[in-house]
């Protein structure tokens, strides 16, 4: 499986290790399978998602869609539904952005409660305006649900590559850390939040993001 899970006490660490970590039906199915397992568990829990090497997630699997064009629309729908699920997931979620976080990967990062980004290498970028792949209303709403509106506009209309210091300044992430510390920072945050009452947290996340999750096709 492209995405594996280990445990650090109450923290579930999900590691996406498939090269550029492209989004397709298989990677989304793997992520949702792990989320199914975690949601069924009782007790303290928080989640960290990270990648390996140069990439957190480099967006949609366009090479795969070239040979399987019928999967494109289905993948977009499942990406939206998965982001909706993460937005209201009944546990605190942290994205450890270890490397490049582009397009669909940038959208996935917007589903997490907290984001920490490697400070010395890698960009957060919505590059659709460069590659000619326009956002629809639901994909745009993912940005505006989580980011300052002015930042969402800059990201979508300029394809700007935000290095970590700018990503922090523009409100895209909550923190930066060195290559050696990005995962450790994420784990520390997740550990501190793992004792939150999950039912209450889930209710509060539904208050904050429930309308967005429904728009994206996810409902409980």
C-alpha positions as CSV (number, residue, x, y, z in Angstrom):
1,X,0.0,0.0,0.0
2,X,1.3,3.5,-0.8
3,X,0.2,4.8,2.6
4,X,1.3,2.9,5.7
5,X,0.4,3.4,9.4
6,X,2.5,3.2,12.6
7,X,1.6,4.2,16.1
8,X,3.4,6.5,18.5
9,X,1.2,5.9,21.5
10,X,-2.2,7.6,20.8
11,X,-0.8,9.2,17.6
12,X,-1.4,7.4,14.3
13,X,1.4,8.3,11.9
14,X,0.4,7.8,8.2
15,X,3.4,7.8,5.8
16,X,2.7,8.2,2.1
17,X,5.7,6.7,0.3
18,X,5.1,6.3,-3.5
19,X,7.6,8.6,-5.1
20,X,5.7,11.8,-6.0
21,X,2.7,10.6,-4.0
22,X,0.2,11.2,-6.8
23,X,-3.5,11.2,-6.1
24,X,-5.5,8.4,-7.8
25,X,-8.3,6.1,-6.8
26,X,-5.9,3.6,-5.3
27,X,-4.1,6.1,-3.0
28,X,-7.4,7.6,-1.9
29,X,-8.8,4.1,-1.2
30,X,-5.7,3.3,0.9
31,X,-6.1,6.5,2.9
32,X,-9.8,5.9,3.5
33,X,-9.2,2.4,4.5
34,X,-6.9,3.6,7.3
35,X,-9.3,6.3,8.3
36,X,-12.1,3.6,8.5
37,X,-9.8,1.6,10.9
38,X,-9.0,4.6,13.0
39,X,-12.5,5.9,13.2
40,X,-13.7,2.5,14.5
41,X,-11.2,2.7,17.4
42,X,-12.1,4.0,20.9
43,X,-9.9,6.1,23.1
44,X,-7.3,8.8,22.7
45,X,-6.3,9.5,19.1
46,X,-4.7,12.0,16.8
47,X,-3.4,11.6,13.3
48,X,-0.2,12.8,11.4
49,X,0.1,12.5,7.7
50,X,3.5,12.9,6.1
51,X,5.4,11.9,2.9
52,X,8.9,10.8,2.1
53,X,11.8,12.5,0.5
54,X,11.1,15.5,-1.8
55,X,7.3,15.2,-1.9
56,X,4.3,15.4,0.5
57,X,2.0,15.1,-2.5
58,X,2.5,16.3,-6.1
59,X,-1.1,16.4,-7.0
60,X,-3.4,14.4,-9.3
61,X,-2.0,11.4,-11.2
62,X,-2.2,13.0,-14.6
63,X,0.0,10.3,-16.2
64,X,-2.4,7.6,-15.1
65,X,-5.4,9.6,-16.4
66,X,-3.7,9.8,-19.8
67,X,-4.2,6.0,-20.1
68,X,-7.3,5.8,-18.0
69,X,-9.3,9.0,-18.8
70,X,-12.5,7.6,-17.3
71,X,-10.9,7.7,-13.9
72,X,-10.4,11.5,-13.8
73,X,-13.9,12.6,-12.9
74,X,-14.2,9.8,-10.4
75,X,-10.9,10.7,-8.7
76,X,-11.9,14.3,-8.4
77,X,-15.2,13.3,-6.7
78,X,-13.4,10.9,-4.3
79,X,-10.7,13.5,-3.5
80,X,-13.4,16.0,-2.6
81,X,-15.2,13.5,-0.5
82,X,-12.0,12.5,1.3
83,X,-11.1,16.1,2.1
84,X,-14.7,16.6,3.4
85,X,-14.2,13.5,5.6
86,X,-10.9,14.8,7.0
87,X,-12.4,18.2,7.8
88,X,-14.8,16.7,10.2
89,X,-12.9,13.6,11.3
90,X,-13.3,13.0,15.1
91,X,-9.7,13.3,16.0
92,X,-7.1,16.1,15.7
93,X,-5.2,15.9,12.4
94,X,-1.7,17.3,11.6
95,X,-0.1,17.5,8.2
96,X,3.7,17.3,8.2
97,X,4.6,18.8,4.9
98,X,8.0,17.3,4.3
99,X,8.4,18.5,0.7
100,X,6.6,19.7,-2.4
101,X,2.8,20.1,-1.8
102,X,1.2,20.9,-5.1
103,X,-2.3,21.3,-6.5
104,X,-4.4,18.4,-5.2
105,X,-1.8,17.9,-2.5
106,X,-2.2,21.5,-1.4
107,X,-5.9,21.0,-1.3
108,X,-5.4,17.9,0.9
109,X,-3.3,19.9,3.3
110,X,-6.3,22.3,3.7
111,X,-8.2,19.5,5.3
112,X,-5.9,19.2,8.3
113,X,-6.3,21.0,11.7
114,X,-2.7,21.9,11.8
115,X,0.1,22.1,9.2
116,X,3.9,22.3,9.7
117,X,6.1,22.7,6.7
118,X,9.8,22.0,6.1
119,X,11.5,25.4,6.2
120,X,14.5,24.8,3.9
121,X,13.1,23.1,0.9
122,X,9.8,22.4,-0.9
123,X,6.9,24.6,-2.0
124,X,3.2,24.8,-1.4
125,X,1.5,25.6,-4.7
126,X,-1.8,25.7,-6.6
127,X,-0.3,25.4,-10.1
128,X,-3.6,24.8,-12.0
129,X,-3.3,28.2,-13.8
130,X,0.1,27.0,-15.2
131,X,-1.1,23.6,-16.4
132,X,-4.5,24.5,-17.7
133,X,-6.6,22.5,-15.2
134,X,-9.3,24.8,-13.9
135,X,-10.8,24.5,-10.4
136,X,-14.5,24.0,-10.1
137,X,-16.6,25.6,-7.4
138,X,-16.1,22.8,-4.9
139,X,-12.3,22.7,-5.3
140,X,-12.2,26.5,-4.9
141,X,-14.3,26.2,-1.8
142,X,-11.7,24.0,-0.2
143,X,-9.2,26.9,-0.3
144,X,-11.6,29.5,0.9
145,X,-12.9,27.3,3.7
146,X,-9.5,27.1,5.3
147,X,-7.3,29.9,4.0
148,X,-7.6,33.7,4.2
149,X,-9.6,34.7,1.1
150,X,-6.8,37.0,-0.1
151,X,-4.4,34.1,0.1
152,X,-6.7,31.8,-1.8
153,X,-7.0,34.4,-4.6
154,X,-3.2,34.8,-4.9
155,X,-2.7,31.1,-4.9
156,X,-5.3,30.3,-7.5
157,X,-4.6,33.3,-9.8
158,X,-0.8,33.4,-9.8
159,X,0.3,29.7,-9.3
160,X,2.8,31.2,-6.8
161,X,5.2,28.8,-5.2
162,X,5.1,29.5,-1.5
163,X,8.2,28.5,0.4
164,X,7.7,27.8,4.1
165,X,8.3,31.4,5.4
166,X,5.8,32.8,3.0
167,X,3.4,30.0,3.6
168,X,3.4,30.9,7.3
169,X,3.1,34.6,6.5
170,X,0.1,34.1,4.2
171,X,-1.7,31.8,6.7
172,X,-1.3,28.6,4.7
173,X,0.5,26.8,7.5
174,X,0.7,27.1,11.3
175,X,4.5,26.5,11.7
176,X,7.8,25.8,10.0
177,X,10.5,23.4,11.1
178,X,13.9,22.0,9.9
179,X,14.1,18.9,7.8
180,X,15.1,16.9,10.9
181,X,12.3,18.4,13.1
182,X,9.2,18.7,10.8
183,X,7.9,15.2,11.8
184,X,8.9,15.6,15.4
185,X,7.1,18.9,15.5
186,X,4.0,17.3,14.0
187,X,4.1,14.5,16.5
188,X,4.5,16.8,19.5
189,X,1.4,18.8,18.4
190,X,-0.6,15.6,17.7
191,X,0.4,14.1,21.1
192,X,-0.7,17.2,22.9
193,X,-4.1,17.1,21.2
194,X,-4.7,13.4,21.5
195,X,-6.4,13.6,24.8
196,X,-9.2,15.9,23.5
197,X,-12.6,14.3,23.8
198,X,-13.2,12.9,20.3
199,X,-17.0,13.1,20.3
200,X,-16.9,16.8,21.3
201,X,-14.0,17.5,18.9
202,X,-16.0,15.9,16.1
203,X,-19.0,17.9,16.9
204,X,-17.0,21.1,17.0
205,X,-15.3,20.3,13.7
206,X,-18.8,19.6,12.2
207,X,-19.9,23.1,13.4
208,X,-16.8,24.6,11.8
209,X,-16.7,22.5,8.6
210,X,-19.9,20.5,8.2
211,X,-21.4,22.7,5.5
212,X,-18.1,22.4,3.5
213,X,-17.9,18.7,4.0
214,X,-21.5,18.3,2.7
215,X,-20.7,20.4,-0.3
216,X,-17.8,18.1,-1.0
217,X,-20.0,15.1,-0.9
218,X,-19.3,13.7,2.6
219,X,-22.0,13.2,5.2
220,X,-22.2,11.0,8.3
